[in-house]
Amino acid sequence: MKLSTIALAAALSVAQLVSAGPYKRDVEADRKATVALFKDGNPKSEAIGTVTFSQAGPNSTVQITGTLKGLSPNAKRGFHIHQYADFSKGCLSAGGHFNPTKKQHGAPTDEDRHVGDLGNIQTDKDGVATLDFMDHVISLYEPNAITTHSVVLHYGEDDLGKGQGAKKADSQKTGNAGGRHACGPIVQASD
């Protein structure tokens, strides 16, 4: 009897370690959501990576972790939450940045920014981006819940709304981050 209880406890401990995944969690997640990013939103293509969003509660920050591969080396790429999880016309169908507060585009640290403005990710010399950062505006809870929306990875660097001259108008909407390289729907993980 004692042996089966010990075996069950060990199995549960292993299951908890496996489900925690390869990333160190800074928060004990109450809710999680994931997204697999596919080139031009085509799920028949190979995924370039997955991203996980973890949040301890409605008033806590969201931790973003993941790995994206096969990108240009040593590059910054715009990384945003977009309005729709529609890929009927590739990543273009995802609409604009998720912006329920109707603010201008900005940096993740700006007060005046879209909810979906997550700035840039940085690739290494092998074209791999390892994500592990926090955001205080997005949420897995209403009213700024990102579930049912999408993630879009752009080809270019986001200017964080700081574009000047002829680029200023687009900068305040999109950050001049260029075309859409990859995207995918954000799906809430089941409890």
C-alpha positions in Angstrom: 0.0 0.0 0.0 2.8 2.4 1.0 4.7 1.6 -2.2 1.8 2.5 -4.5 1.2 5.8 -2.6 4.9 6.6 -3.1 4.8 5.7 -6.8 1.7 7.8 -7.3 3.3 10.8 -5.6 6.5 10.4 -7.7 4.4 10.2 -10.9 2.6 13.3 -10.0 5.8 15.2 -9.3 7.3 14.1 -12.6 4.1 15.2 -14.4 4.3 18.6 -12.8 7.9 19.0 -13.9 7.2 18.0 -17.4 4.1 20.3 -17.7 6.2 23.2 -16.5 8.1 23.2 -19.8 11.6 24.3 -20.6 11.3 27.9 -19.3 11.8 29.1 -15.8 8.6 30.6 -14.6 8.8 33.8 -12.6 5.1 33.7 -11.9 2.8 30.9 -10.7 0.5 30.9 -13.6 -3.2 30.9 -13.0 -3.9 31.2 -16.7 -1.8 30.3 -19.8 -2.2 30.8 -23.5 -0.1 29.6 -26.4 0.5 30.4 -30.0 2.3 28.5 -32.8 3.7 30.9 -35.4 3.5 29.7 -39.1 5.1 31.5 -42.0 2.3 33.6 -43.6 -0.2 32.0 -41.3 -0.2 28.7 -43.2 -0.5 25.8 -40.7 0.6 23.4 -43.5 4.1 25.1 -43.3 6.6 24.3 -40.6 6.1 26.3 -37.4 8.9 28.7 -36.7 8.2 28.4 -33.0 5.8 28.7 -30.2 5.1 31.4 -27.6 3.5 31.0 -24.2 1.7 33.7 -22.2 1.4 33.1 -18.4 -0.4 35.2 -15.9 -0.9 34.7 -12.1 -4.1 36.7 -11.8 -6.0 39.6 -13.4 -3.9 42.3 -11.8 -0.5 40.7 -12.5 1.9 41.1 -15.4 2.0 38.6 -18.2 5.2 36.6 -18.8 6.0 35.9 -22.4 8.3 32.9 -23.2 9.2 31.0 -26.3 11.7 30.3 -29.1 11.5 31.3 -32.7 13.8 29.8 -35.3 14.8 30.3 -38.9 14.9 34.1 -38.8 17.5 36.6 -40.1 20.6 36.6 -37.9 21.3 39.5 -35.5 18.0 41.3 -36.3 15.2 43.1 -34.5 11.7 42.1 -35.6 8.4 43.7 -34.7 6.3 41.4 -32.5 2.7 42.3 -31.9 -0.7 41.1 -30.8 -3.2 41.7 -33.7 -6.9 42.1 -33.7 -8.1 38.9 -35.4 -7.2 35.2 -35.5 -8.2 35.0 -39.1 -5.7 33.8 -41.6 -7.9 33.2 -44.7 -5.6 35.6 -46.6 -2.5 34.8 -44.7 -1.3 37.1 -42.0 -2.9 40.1 -43.7 -6.3 38.9 -42.4 -5.2 39.3 -38.8 -6.1 43.0 -39.1 -4.3 45.8 -37.2 -2.7 45.8 -33.8 -5.0 44.9 -30.9 -6.0 48.4 -29.8 -9.3 48.4 -27.7 -8.2 51.7 -26.0 -7.8 53.5 -29.4 -4.3 54.8 -28.6 -1.4 55.5 -30.9 1.3 53.0 -31.5 4.2 53.1 -29.1 6.9 51.1 -27.2 5.9 48.5 -24.6 7.1 50.9 -21.9 5.1 53.9 -23.2 1.9 55.0 -21.5 0.3 55.8 -24.9 0.4 52.5 -26.8 -1.8 49.8 -28.3 -2.5 46.9 -26.0 -0.8 44.7 -28.7 2.4 46.7 -28.9 5.1 44.3 -27.6 8.0 46.0 -29.4 10.8 44.0 -31.0 12.4 40.6 -30.5 16.1 40.1 -31.1 17.6 37.2 -33.0 21.1 35.8 -32.3 23.8 34.9 -34.9 21.9 31.7 -35.8 18.6 33.5 -36.4 17.0 32.2 -33.2 15.0 34.5 -30.9 14.6 33.4 -27.3 11.8 35.2 -25.6 11.5 35.7 -21.8 10.0 39.1 -20.9 7.0 40.6 -19.0 4.3 43.0 -20.2 2.0 45.0 -17.9 -0.7 45.9 -20.5 -1.8 42.7 -22.2 -3.8 40.2 -20.1 -5.4 36.8 -20.2 -8.4 38.4 -18.5 -10.9 40.9 -19.8 -11.0 43.7 -20.7 -7.6 43.4 -22.5 -7.6 39.6 -22.9 -5.4 38.6 -25.9 -7.0 35.1 -26.3 -9.0 34.9 -29.5 -6.6 37.4 -31.1 -3.3 36.6 -32.9 0.5 37.2 -32.8 2.2 38.6 -35.8 6.0 38.6 -36.3 7.0 41.3 -38.8 10.0 41.3 -41.3 11.4 44.6 -40.1 12.2 46.4 -36.9 9.4 48.3 -35.1 10.3 52.0 -34.7 8.1 52.1 -31.6 6.0 55.0 -32.8 9.1 57.3 -33.1 9.2 57.6 -36.9 9.8 61.1 -38.3 8.9 62.9 -41.6 7.2 60.8 -44.2 7.2 57.8 -41.9 5.5 59.5 -38.9 1.9 58.7 -39.9 2.5 55.0 -40.3 4.8 54.9 -37.3 1.9 56.0 -35.1 -0.3 53.2 -36.5 2.1 50.3 -37.2 5.7 51.2 -36.1 6.8 50.8 -39.7 7.7 47.1 -39.0 7.3 46.0 -42.5 5.5 43.0 -43.9 4.1 40.1 -41.9 6.5 37.1 -41.8 4.6 34.7 -39.5 1.5 34.6 -37.4 -0.8 32.3 -35.4 -3.9 32.3 -33.2 -3.6 32.7 -29.4 -5.3 29.9 -27.7 -6.1 29.7 -24.0 -4.7 26.5 -22.4 -7.2 24.3 -20.8 -7.1 24.1 -17.0 
